[in-house]
């Protein structure tokens, strides 16, 4: 009995019809009901027997057509029946002769407030743009600033804004000669990344200009100084063409120039060609010229010097020396191939013998004298001075070699026997080193003292009785250390003592990567200080005390352990109080008490554990089974509370990599209280990775003889929410108050339930629902009104509206025009009994008090009426249910 009069008027009437018309319509309705019953009861093709007929699964043959019919709504939404394609646009563009070609076509700008998700269900998750279009797809903001443009004409993705890489990686295609290329717009390659396995490299086709002006400050590429330069490479550099440098060239490699037996050369710098130097060249080492050209004439030879030459040392010529002009020898003249002098000769200068015979005996040498040699002045020997006399040195006048004066040796001296000396000393400011290739022994006669002095002060002293004393200078430090271990030991019946001096600056320091104080087996180690005893570790290192048995720290009064000035452990003798605190680091305080089988025992009635971060770990037993939930607290009443009355106080239960259990034998509650402000409870799962949340119901299964848990509320890691009721039970959503409401689908759908007092006043109709819209938005609203007509007769109204905000223009609903634009698309009503002329009058009234083009309310008005019987109730309590779908601000 549904009659749609939206296009004609807003009235849904149950007015009486003539008897013949009524009878004809009754027969028509009966026939329609029979046909509908047959359609529901008799299965069509593709439908199982007993299955309820669904319109969306009817085969095309059911309609007698090749496909479903086309459908148009308000000239703005068009559905093409045969293809199922949907178009949003004016009817002039989309109609029965111009159907949409795609599943969804929108003629104009679309605004999406949510995400666009491609699930690839049909294997076609693609974003397709128009061919041969320079602006096939543009990404820009509301200020018309472009970011991306897809140019399908040139097949390019144009980037109009800076490209900010958040992930810090740009990956090239693997194993390709051009895995990634940077080209000019014309396609000319600028930079190419070769990603082929084993041949990875970067090719640059044009000059690379480094504009950084950082100068290289060192001679090595290693270290912080060597890395300061405009261009730094840890590998080699190959330059295929000329290289021009305006600054100093420094080579840090220290390879010396070497020449092999085959004249192969190697050095820090090797040139395959010649070397041209336009200015002076300074060479600190030897200069070797391997060219063998003879200098037989002017301008020839392996070494050619156009100007003069100055040689500060001796010069050796292996062949003939030709001198074209006079030669003056102001110093020595050496002759290698003999000099014959027939008579006595006197030489006012040096006599040089160039015979290279090594002196191996008194008879075999470059110069041999049959007698002794008397020299009135110094003797300088260029080689070894050797005497074959074997006389033992028994005193200063008897020896194989004697000197009436002192003996000066510029380098090492080796003695195969004992060295007897009254004093061994160095000049002021010179070092003395005593080294031994094996063991080194310094000894005195028995019962004699021994000392190492600094100035006149003993630093290491051994008395005649054998006492050893090591003394540092005043206000200085005596240090024992180095090697793997440093040990201070004494005989078992005596004491090894490290004691602090009486002076205020005296101190004992043990410094090493690991200092160990060890006593004899089963003997105690005691460290005693006359004043304060301090054990500390600098450079952010730890101090560790360990014991194979008990570890006892005792104090006469108060025992305190501190970290950076904060007391972390303190025990007071007079009060017996023991406090464990944490050290503040920034705004974080963490106190951790760990240990397998850690027990706080005794009268714990006044025990308080305080802190902003406290970790307690244990395993407990529940119903005979061990639950290692990282924390077990048992008792008649166990409270874990954050008692501060502010928003910073919280209690957090965490399970890292395991399961968090909250178990109660009877009933468990999560409660939140607040003296002021709001309180709340949050269930949070996941951090770096999303977690799931489950609320389960557990019961005992007699068939399987075990406890079975059933999911009731599940939030999956990807955010899906599932609510499951037990078989035969209902899912009920309730809202307290006179107007319960449900909002869903990200506020795109809403339902309300309320009670209204409707009347039969056409001048003051009652508002049963109000929808608030922004300009350009629309919404579909369905309402159901149930009440009692006069005589307690049940009456029902069901109406549907399409309400759009068009700033006062059609087709926006309006009661100020004739006929009214009601916004009604369909409606039906029913009044039982004999009151067949009873009707509900409905229309939509916009609130234009603030202007027609602003966000405004649209009120749905209802009143009762009749065809003249006078049965329309003057006032009736009606139950109203309203549901809205679309883009709206609110439904009330």
Buried (B, 14 or more C-beta within 10 A) or exposed (E): EEEEBBEEBBBBBBEEEEEEEEEEEEEEEEEEEEEEEEEEEEEEEEBEEEEEBEEEEBEEEBEEEEEBEBEBEEEBBBBBBEBEBBBBBEBEEBBEEEBBEEEEBEBEEEEEEEEEEEEEEEEEEEEEEEEEEEBBBBEEEEEEEBBBBBBBEEEEEBEEEEEEEEEEEEEBEEEBEBBBBEEEEEEEBEBBBBBEEEEEEEEEEEEEEEEEEEEBEBEBBEEEEBBEBEEEEEEEEEEEEEEEEEEEEEEEEEEEBEEEEEEEEEBEEEEEEEEEEEEEEEEEEEEEEEEEEEBEEEEEBEEEEEEEEEEEEEEEEEEEEEEEEEEEEEEEEEEEEEEEEEEEEEEEEEEEEEEEEEBEEEEEBEEEEEEEEEEEEEEEEEEEEEEEEEEEBEEEEEBEEEEEEEEEEEEEEEEEEEEEEEEEEEEEEEEEEEEEEEEEEEEEEEEEEBEEEEEEEBBEBBEEEEEEEEEEEEEEEEEBEEEEEBEEEEEEEEEBEEEBEEEEEEEBEBEBEEEEEEBEEEEEEEEEEEEEEEEEEEEEEEEEEEEEEEEEEEEEEEBEEEEEEEBBBBBBEEEEEEBBBBBEEEEEBEBEEEEEEEEEEEEEEEEEEEEBEBEBBBEBEEEEEEBEBBBBEEEEEEEEEEEEEEEEEEEEEEEEEEEEBEEEEEEEEEEEEEEEEEEEEEEEEEEEEEEEBBEEEEEEEEEEEEEEEEEBBBBEEEEEEEEEEEEEEEEEEEEEEEEBBEBEEEEBBBBBBBEBEBBBEEEEBBBBBBBBBEEEBBBBBBBBBBBBBBEEBEBBBBBBBBBBBBEBEEBBBBBEEEEBBBBBBBBBBBBBBEBBBBBBBBBBBBEBEEEBBEEBBBBBBBBBBBBEEEBBBEEBEBEBBBBBBBBBBBBB
